[in-house]
Structure formats: C-alpha cells, structure tokens
Amino acid sequence: MRAATVPEKKIVATIAKDPRRVFTISQLSGILQKHRLEWHLASSFSVEDFIEFLETNGGLRRIKLVSPDYSDLTRYAWGEVSPYRLALTIRKGAFLSHGTAAFLHDITDQLPSTIYVNAEQSPKPVRESVLTQEGIDRAFKAQQRTSNLVYGYAEWRITVIAGKNTGRMEVGLSQGPDNEPLEATKLERTLIDLAVRPAYAGGPHAVLEAFRLAKDRVSTNVLVATLKKFDYVYPYHQIIGFYMERAGYPPEKTNRLSRLPKRFNFYLTHGMKNPEYVEAWKLFVPRDF
C-alpha cells in the first residue's frame, strides 16, 4: 500500500472492529474519507484502491446479490457473515419480517430458504377510503400480490417487501442463528404481519401454527394496540381473532378481538375456492381448516 505511511494493521483494525460487518461501496467510501488524513493517504487513493487493499490484506469479500428483474447489487463482507445480515443491507432502514421473523421468534417449524426483508414505503397522504362488501369480495377473489423484488445469494432467496409505512413500529433486535443481533419485527407485530400477508409465511396453515407456538408468549394488549395503530382499512382483527381462537387462546384474550366491530364479511386469505363461512368472525376460511 504505497499511498500509506501508517501501519497497514491500523487500517485493517478499523474495518475489523466496525460492527456492521457488511458494507456498501458508499459506506466504505465514507470510512476512507473520514480517516484519509489520519492514515496519510493521497487524494488519488480511491475507494476501489481501498477495497482492493482490504481484499488483499484483510478479510474483505465482494458478494453479488443477483436479481432476475432488477440490477444486481454488490456488497462487501468482512469475514464470514450470515445471509440475514447481508439481506438487511439491501435497503436502508430495512428489517426482517414475516416468515423470517417467525423463524427468529421460534414460532415456525419450516426451515427457511427465503429471507423476508421489509423496507417500509415513505409516508403517503392519508386518503379517505370507503369500504364496501363488493370491494372486499372483488379484492380477495384474486391471489394476493407478492413482491418481485428478489435477490439470490448462494442457496438463499431474499424477498424485499415494500411494507406499509409504520415508522418501524414494533421493530427491535432479535438474536440470529449465529447469535448476531438482527433488526426484526417483535412477536406481536410478526403475528399481525403473518395474518395480513400469509403468502410470506407459507400459507394460512403455517400462520395458524405460528399463533399456536406463540400462545404462551404473546401479549394481547400489545397485539391489539399495535393493530389499532396500523389503522388498516380492512378488518384484519377478524382474521387475527379467528387464528387466536382456532389456536386455543383463552376467551379472555380472544374477547378483545371479538368485541371489535364486524361490519363486513371478510376472508382469511386471497383466492379461496368454495370456502367455508365462520359466523362468529364473519369470515370465509379454507374448507380444510
């Protein structure tokens, strides 16, 4: 490293102790600019020179995230990093959600091959929505739309979901499989997300199993309060109450949901053929439930 007059070990140590472990090129550029004078690096020493040095003298690896429909992404990992940490770098402020959060909370028996990352949309003006039974029937007749913003890494598939803007409500740190801290939805929000978008959980049966496994840990107060703050147009409380009842939650927990207004017939999931009607929740569910 001809441009440096300080020990190379100092530069490597700076990257090695950075808690991020996975970097974008702009983040590495920021580190270089911050320390350029301290490290006595010439202005001609570019970020590509910096990356090449770290690849040669340290543990930096270039990783390609490949998408069939969007531009590929390059990330730079220091040492061995989990695919979950890698997935969180795809969008700024992203967090793990849906089936991946269910895995982190140990409320699924499914072995994950897809990592779900929620990158919330920017806030949008509030528009008055008039809900009608005809509109609900029409919306839930078709299959639920799923994100096509997908990246491949090794044997993993990373799906990026443009979620409703909530200000990252009920997002916190969870422990990953390698004991690394990962930003993910908390338990109660995870259950809500699964009920709203079962396609990102393995389907309604997988969602029901998640409610069963979470039964002794979930706070109904937090769940209901979070659902109210989300302020969904659709009456998802009917779905959540049904799942809780079917999963064996005691009446004192399900009553919080059953007392909420049920003005419309609703659907457990999209695209059901010949569903069964559950009067107590005014809900259409698959017949194999």
Secondary structure, 3 states (H helix, E strand, C coil): CCCCCCCHHHHHHHHHCCCCCEECHHHHHHHHHHHCCCCCCCCCCCHHHHHHHHHHHCCEEEEEEECCCCCCEEEEEECCCCHHHHHHCCCCCCEECHHHHHHHCCCCCCCCCEEEEECCCCCCCCCCCCCCHHHHHHHHHCCCCCCCCEEEECCEEEEEECCCCCCCCCEEEEECCCCCEEEEECHHHHHHHHHHCHHHCCCHHHHHHHHHHHCCCCCHHHHHHHHHHHCCCCCHHHHHHHHHHHCCCCHHHHHHHHCCCCCCCEECCCCCCCCEEEHHHCEEECCCC
